[in-house]
Amino acid sequence: MTVQKLPLAKAINESLRTALETDPKVLIMGEDVGKLGGVFRVTDGLQKDFGEDRVIDTPLAESGIIGTAIGLALRGYRPVAEIQFDGFVFPAYDQIVTQLAKMHARSLGKIKLPVVVRIPYGGGIGAVEHHSESPEALFAHVAGLKIVSPSTASDAYWMMQQAIQSDDPVIFFEPKRRYWDKAEVNTEAIPGPLHAARVAREGTDLTLVAYGPMVKVCLAAAAAAAEEGRSLEVVDLRSVSPIDFDTVQASVEKTRRLVVVHEAPVFHGSGAEIAARITERSFYHLEAPVLRVGGYHAPYPPARLEDEYLPGLDRVLDAVDRSLAY
């Protein structure tokens, strides 16, 4: 058994290394992923060890990166394409939505596109405009794409392995402000299916559902609530499309209350879909309306104001108080 304590970024690096070693058809491509090792050093050392034909520095052209990845996938490769920052993905959005997501259905299942698109996302690092977006709902709305986001180093390692092995295109959102959070990673024990949610903390009074960067905030909220005698259950969604509604439903029918938390704006966010589905499924179990906590429906602010924009401990606990007051 191989157990190491790794930062989330290093866990992804080790996962990519394993994939490159295991399958000669796996390629990594993106802006500065090779010689530099990526702006967050997630691909550090991979080009040195596997060569420029396997770890490819591309031009600064996101549409070209995804278009090339699609072509490589059609030729039997399994490309892992990095978009350097969340806000840079939009020049590639056309390729992702009109080609990558649709080609399998267009070919009546004859063509598979095993492409992973890695996107560091979210705020909390004091970055400038276009570097702190949370666009996951824009991709989750598109049929034909799988959308995932790990919250721990262990999930980052295994979910990357599973995404690369998938024959479907996977958008892999990496919570950049969690890159340096360390946790134990067992490289021999798969935690579970790629799209299964997990209960990160057991509780009885209310369910908090989150994914990616907000799971840590929700766990902190649950710990703070426990000091006041409140028992909060935290569900780490892990996958935004598809969503493991069964796990969420089982938790909500136990606690009878639900608060959904994500960094992205609440308006038309993924929390709205979860709220609607759980209300449909568990209406007679709920003792309070499903509440949502997220970013504001406004452009992401300058770095000095991002603490006001991002949902934190106080806003989550306020929602908990409002739900328990019903």
N, C-alpha and C positions, 0 to 999 in steps of 0.2 A: 504494500500500500504506500502510495506516494502522497504525503500531505505537506504542503508548504503554506506559509503565511505570505500572501502576495498583495500588493496594491491592485486595484481593479485594472488599471492600465497594463500592468505587467502580466496579469492573468490573460488578457486578450492577446498580448504578445506571445505568451507561451502557447496559447491555443492556435494562433496562426502558424507558429513554428511547427507544432504537431501536425497540422493539416498539410503544410508544405512537405514535411517529411513523409507523410503517409500516402499522399496522392500526388503524382507528378503532374496532374491536370489542374491543380490549384495554382492560381496566379494572384498576386497582389498588385494593385495599380492605383495611382493617385498622385496628387501634387505633393512633392517632397517626401514621399513615403520611403524612398530608397536611401540615398546617401545621407540625408538629414535624419531619417528615422521617424518622420512625421513631426508636426508642430508640437504634439504632446508626447513624442517619442514612443508611441504605441508600436511602431514597426521597427524600432531601433535594433540594428544588428542583423536584420533579416536579409537585406540585399547583400551584405558582406558574406553571409553564409550560403545563400542560395543563388546568387548571381543576378545580373541585370535582366535576364530573360524571364525570371520568375517573380522578381520584385521590381516593378517598372515605374520609374519617374515619368509622369505624363506632363504635357503642356497644361497651362492654366486655362482649362476649357472643360467645364463640367459636363456639358452636353456631349463633347467628344469622348470623355471618359466613359460615360454610360453607353453611348453608341458603340464604342469599341468593345466594351464588356459584353454587350448583346451579341455582337459578331463572334467573339471568342466562345461564348456559350453555345452558339449555333454550331460551332466546330468541335464541340465536345469538351471544352475547358470549363473549369469552375472558378470564374474570376471573383475576387473580393475587391470591390472598388471603394476607395475612401473619398468622401466629400469632406474637404478640410474643415469646414464649419457649417453648422446648420443653415445659416442664412445664405450660403453659397449654392445650395442645392437647386434653386429655382431655374437657372439656365438649363438644368438637366431634367426638370419636371416633365417637360413634353416627352422626352425619350422614355422616362419611367412610366408615365401614365398611358401614352398612346402605343408604345411598343412593348416594353418589358412586361407590363401587366396583362397585355391582351393577346400576345402571340400564341400562347398555349391554347386558348379558346379559339382563336382565329384558325388554327391548324387542326381543329377537332381533336386535340390531344396528342397529335403526332410530334409536336415540337415541345421540348422542355427547355426552360431557361434558368439553370441553377446559378443565379447571380446574387451575391450578397452586397448590399450597399451600406457601408459603414458611415454613420453620421454622428459626430460628437454634437450633443445638443444641450439646450438649457442654459440657465444663467448661473450667477454666483461666483464668477471669476473676475468681475470688474472689467469686462471687455467692451469694445466699442460697438457701434451699430452693425447689424448683420452677423454678429458673433454669439448671440444669446437667444436664438429663437427656439420655439418648441412647436414644430410644424407637424407633429405626428398625426393629428386628426385629418390633415389634408391628404395623407397617404392611406390612412385607415378607411377613408370613404371610397377608395378605389378597389373594386373587385379584381382579384388576381394577384394582389400583393399580400405578403405576411409582414406584420409589424411587431417587433419585439424590443424590449428594453430591460437589461439586467439592472439589479440594484446592489448586487454583491459580487465580489471577486469570483466566487465559486460559480455563480450563475453566468458571469461574463465568460469564463473559460468554457463551460459546457454548452451554453447557448450558442456561442460562436461555432463550436464543433458541429452542433446539430443544424445550424443555419447553413453552413457550407455543404453539409451532406444532403440537404433538402433539394429536391428537384424544382421547387417553386422559388421565385424571386423573394428574397427576404430583405426588408429595410431594417437595419440593425442600429437602433438609436442608443448611443453611449452617453451616459450622464457625465458630462465632462467635469463637473465639480466634485464627483465621487471618484475620479481617476486615482486619487492618492489614498483613498480609504483602504486599509488592509483587512484581510480576512483569510481564514484557512481555506485552501483549495485542495481537494482530493482529486487527483488526476486519474483515478481509477474507478470512481464511483459516480455514475451519472445521477444527478439529483431527481430527474423526472422528465416527462415529455416537454418538448420545446414550448408548447402553447398552454401548459397547465399552470394555473395559479397556485400559490402556496400560502398557507397560514403562517405568517412570520411571528405572530404572538397570539396566544389563546386569550379569549376574554368572553364575558357574558352580557355586558350592558349595552354595547354599541359596536358596530363594525366600521373600521376605517379601511377604505380601499385605495391603494396607490400603486404606482409603478416607478421605476427608475429613480430619479433623484429625491422624490418625495417619500419614499419608503422610510428612509432614515428619520425624516421629520415626524412621520406618523408614529414610529417606534418611540421617539422622544416624547411625543404627546401622550402616548399610552403610559409611559413611565411616570410622567408628571401627574396624570390623572389617577394613577394607582396610589399616589401619596394622599389623595383625597378620598380614597375608598372606591374609586370607579374602575371597573374592569373593562378595558377596551380590547377588542380583537383587531389585529392588523392583517389584512390580506394583501400580499404582494402579487399584483396581477401578472407581471412578467411579459405578457403578450397583450397588445392592444388590438390586434386583428389576426386571428380570431380571438375572442374573449371567452375565458372559461367562466361562463355565467353559472354553471352548476356549483362551483366552489363558492362563488359570491352568494348565491342563493341559499346554500346550506348555512353559511355563516349568518346571513341576515335573518333567516327564520329561527336561528338560535337566539340572536341578540335583539331582534325586532327593531333595530335602528341602523341607518347607514349614512355615512358621510364619505363622499368621494373626493380625493385630493389629487390635483396635478398642477404642474407649473404653467401649462398652457392656459390661455384665457378661458374662462368658464363658458362664455358665449359660443355655442356650437362645438364645445370641446367633447372629448371622449367621455367625460363624466356625464354628459347629457344622455348618451346612449345607455350607459350603465343604469342611470336613474330611471329611464323609461322602461328598460327591460325588467329590472327588479320590481318596479311598480306593477308591471303587467303580471309577473310571475308570482309575486309574494304580497299582493295588495292587502289581503286579510291578515297577514302576519305583522304588518308594519304598525308601530305605535306612534310614528312621527313621519313627516315627509322626508324623502331622501334629500339631503343637503349636499351642496357642492362648494368646494374651496379651490380657487385657482388664481391665475393671473387676471389682470384687468383687460377689458376690451379696448386696448390702446397700444400704439407702437411701443416696443420695449424701450424703457427709458435710459438715459445716460447712467453710467456705472455708479455714480454717487447716489442715485435714487433707486437702485435695483432692490435694496432691502425693503423698500416700501412697496414695491411691485410684487415681489415673490411671496408666495404664501409661506408663512413661518409658523412657529409654535403657537403664537398668540392667536392667529387666525384659525388654526385648526381647533384649538381648545375652545374658542368662541363658538364655532359650529357645533362642537360636542355639547357645550352648555345649552345652546338653543335647541338641539335635538332632544336632550334629556329633559328639557323643561316642558315638553308636550305631555 
